[in-house]
Amino acid sequence: MTTLDYLRAQHFERWSRYGDRFPQRVAEAFAGDLARAMIASDEEVLARVATGGAADRDGSMGASRGAPSEHLRPARNT
């Protein structure tokens, strides 16, 4: 397994708990930079996905972006 394959697997495992398409949404919000998405906190990633990937000019998420949407919560195992 290459490093990229491992990163992709970890990315999918971390974000698929939010839904089947959520790993793709995260990748799109980070312009395909899975490494940056993996080192970001859950709150940072959720906020970035909720804003469609918009980032401040310096590339960080500002406090003015607001809280993540309520629907972006891990699915419960039933």
Contacts in CASP RR format, 6 or more apart in sequence:
PFRMAT RR
TARGET T0000
AUTHOR 0000-0000-0000
METHOD contacts of the structure
MODEL  1
MTTLDYLRAQHFERWSRYGDRFPQRVAEAFAGDLARAMIASDEEVLARVA
TGGAADRDGSMGASRGAPSEHLRPARNT
1 9 0 8 1.000
7 34 0 8 1.000
7 35 0 8 1.000
7 38 0 8 1.000
8 34 0 8 1.000
10 38 0 8 1.000
11 23 0 8 1.000
11 26 0 8 1.000
11 27 0 8 1.000
11 34 0 8 1.000
11 37 0 8 1.000
11 38 0 8 1.000
12 23 0 8 1.000
14 23 0 8 1.000
14 38 0 8 1.000
15 22 0 8 1.000
15 23 0 8 1.000
15 26 0 8 1.000
15 37 0 8 1.000
15 45 0 8 1.000
16 22 0 8 1.000
16 23 0 8 1.000
17 74 0 8 1.000
17 75 0 8 1.000
18 72 0 8 1.000
18 73 0 8 1.000
18 74 0 8 1.000
18 75 0 8 1.000
19 75 0 8 1.000
22 49 0 8 1.000
22 72 0 8 1.000
25 49 0 8 1.000
26 37 0 8 1.000
26 45 0 8 1.000
26 49 0 8 1.000
27 34 0 8 1.000
27 37 0 8 1.000
28 52 0 8 1.000
28 53 0 8 1.000
29 37 0 8 1.000
29 45 0 8 1.000
29 48 0 8 1.000
29 49 0 8 1.000
29 52 0 8 1.000
29 53 0 8 1.000
30 36 0 8 1.000
30 37 0 8 1.000
30 40 0 8 1.000
30 45 0 8 1.000
30 48 0 8 1.000
30 53 0 8 1.000
37 45 0 8 1.000
40 48 0 8 1.000
43 68 0 8 1.000
44 61 0 8 1.000
46 68 0 8 1.000
46 69 0 8 1.000
46 72 0 8 1.000
47 61 0 8 1.000
47 65 0 8 1.000
47 66 0 8 1.000
47 67 0 8 1.000
47 68 0 8 1.000
48 54 0 8 1.000
48 55 0 8 1.000
48 61 0 8 1.000
48 65 0 8 1.000
49 68 0 8 1.000
49 72 0 8 1.000
50 65 0 8 1.000
50 66 0 8 1.000
50 68 0 8 1.000
50 69 0 8 1.000
50 72 0 8 1.000
51 61 0 8 1.000
51 65 0 8 1.000
54 65 0 8 1.000
55 61 0 8 1.000
56 62 0 8 1.000
END
